[in-house]
Amino acid sequence: MEVYEKKGKWHQDVFKNNNPIVLELGCGKGEYTTGLARMYPNKNFIGVDIKGNRIYIGAKESLKEGLNNAVFLRTRIDFINNFFGTDEIDEIWLTFSDPQPKKPRKRLSSKPFINRYNKFLKKDGKIHLKTDNDLLFEFTEEEIKNEKYKCHSLTWDLYGTEYFSGLSEEQKKIFEIRTHYEKLFSSKGSIIKYCCFSL
């Protein structure tokens, strides 16, 4: 696959500013990309997904609202290194990623993918994982320990009274952004988990 022409040039060619860039990988309909773009006009957001019919929804919403700090990229995350240059990305969100029950190396928090992110994520750049899936969350927790990543926050019950009540109002607003899958899984009684770490 060819290297994308805007690799390393997102600030000047796409966003026309030097504001921090945040990726949502496996963004689906882009609820976090658009939701965070509304909250943080002084940051830039890129939603990445392979399904064009999904990201069309987020892209259409961004255009309708004039969210100039939100764009979408259609590609497989396996090829993500072809699109971003060294230190180009400040944060990554993994929102309700496919847990890949039979393919651990395909999980977006696995070492092969972390190695990809490490090539373009700034030093101390944060990776956020939000999921309903016990298998994926337990796997990620083990990866954090085994690889000695710096864990900033980790909870097996994001909306549990004790954890959620201890958050700032700004943090609560971030977590109140709900993806299609979160709404679906929550309605079936799933408990939402969250962790944040850096490499």
Stockholm file with secondary structure:
# STOCKHOLM 1.0

chainA/1-199         MEVYEKKGKWHQDVFKNNNPIVLELGCGKGEYTTGLARMYPNKNFIGVDIKGNRIYIGAKESLKEGLNNAVFLRTRIDFINNFFGTDEIDEIWLTFSDPQPKKPRKRLSSKPFINRYNKFLKKDGKIHLKTDNDLLFEFTEEEIKNEKYKCHSLTWDLYGTEYFSGLSEEQKKIFEIRTHYEKLFSSKGSIIKYCCFSL
#=GR chainA/1-199 SS CCCCTTTTCIIIIIISSCCCEEEEETCTTTHHHHHHHHHCTTSEEEEEESCHHHHHHHHHHHHHHTCTTEEEEESCGGGGGGTCCTTCEEEEEEESCCCCTTCGGGSTTSHHHHHHHTTTEEEEEEEEEEESCHHHHHHHHHHHHHTTCEEEEEESCTTSHHHHHTSCHHHHHHHTCCCHHHHHHHHTTCCCEEEEEEC
#=GC SS_cons         CCCCTTTTCIIIIIISSCCCEEEEETCTTTHHHHHHHHHCTTSEEEEEESCHHHHHHHHHHHHHHTCTTEEEEESCGGGGGGTCCTTCEEEEEEESCCCCTTCGGGSTTSHHHHHHHTTTEEEEEEEEEEESCHHHHHHHHHHHHHTTCEEEEEESCTTSHHHHHTSCHHHHHHHTCCCHHHHHHHHTTCCCEEEEEEC
//
